[in-house]
Amino acid sequence: MTLPSTVQWQKSSYSNGMGGECLEFAAVPTGAFVRDSKRPAEALMAVGGVAWSEFIRAVHRGELNAH
């Protein structure tokens, strides 16, 4: 998956704006890109569409611990 130059990054809803641990994601037609907001150029991960959908469903069901 190639990162398009026009992606729109969104911060995690767990981000409190106080400089804590934050993930940002950019949804694309083939899945999503995820990065660490403190190191956006260093820590980038591509996630396929099925895996991203399953991750989002697990978050909504409360199956993942945010800590």
C-alpha positions as CSV (number, residue, x, y, z in Angstrom):
1,M,0.0,0.0,0.0
2,T,1.4,3.4,-1.0
3,L,0.7,6.5,1.1
4,P,-1.1,9.0,-1.1
5,S,0.2,12.6,-0.7
6,T,-3.4,13.9,0.0
7,V,-4.3,11.7,2.9
8,Q,-6.3,13.3,5.7
9,W,-4.9,12.3,9.2
10,Q,-7.3,12.1,12.1
11,K,-6.3,11.8,15.8
12,S,-7.6,9.0,17.9
13,S,-10.7,9.8,20.1
14,Y,-8.5,8.8,23.0
15,S,-6.2,11.8,22.4
16,N,-6.7,14.5,25.0
17,G,-4.6,17.2,23.3
18,M,-2.2,17.4,26.2
19,G,0.7,15.8,24.3
20,G,0.1,12.3,25.6
21,E,0.2,9.1,23.6
22,C,-1.7,9.6,20.4
23,L,-2.4,7.6,17.3
24,E,-3.4,9.2,14.0
25,F,-5.0,7.3,11.2
26,A,-5.8,8.0,7.5
27,A,-8.4,5.9,5.9
28,V,-7.8,5.0,2.3
29,P,-9.9,2.8,-0.1
30,T,-7.6,-0.2,0.5
31,G,-7.5,0.1,4.3
32,A,-5.8,2.6,6.6
33,F,-2.4,4.1,7.6
34,V,-1.6,4.5,11.3
35,R,1.1,6.6,12.8
36,D,2.5,7.8,16.1
37,S,1.6,11.6,16.3
38,K,4.9,12.3,18.1
39,R,7.0,10.6,15.3
40,P,4.9,10.9,12.1
41,A,7.8,10.4,9.7
42,E,9.3,7.4,11.6
43,A,6.4,5.3,12.8
44,L,4.0,4.5,9.9
45,M,2.0,1.3,9.5
46,A,-0.2,0.2,6.6
47,V,-3.3,-1.9,7.5
48,G,-5.4,-3.7,4.9
49,G,-9.1,-3.1,4.7
50,V,-10.3,-6.4,6.4
51,A,-7.9,-6.0,9.3
52,W,-8.8,-2.3,9.8
53,S,-12.5,-3.1,9.8
54,E,-12.0,-5.8,12.4
55,F,-9.9,-3.5,14.5
56,I,-12.6,-0.8,14.5
57,R,-15.3,-3.3,15.3
58,A,-13.2,-4.6,18.3
59,V,-12.7,-1.1,19.6
60,H,-16.5,-0.4,19.3
61,R,-17.3,-3.6,21.2
62,G,-14.9,-2.6,24.0
63,E,-12.6,-5.7,23.4
64,L,-9.4,-3.7,23.4
65,N,-7.8,-2.1,26.4
66,A,-6.7,1.5,25.8
67,H,-4.0,1.3,28.5
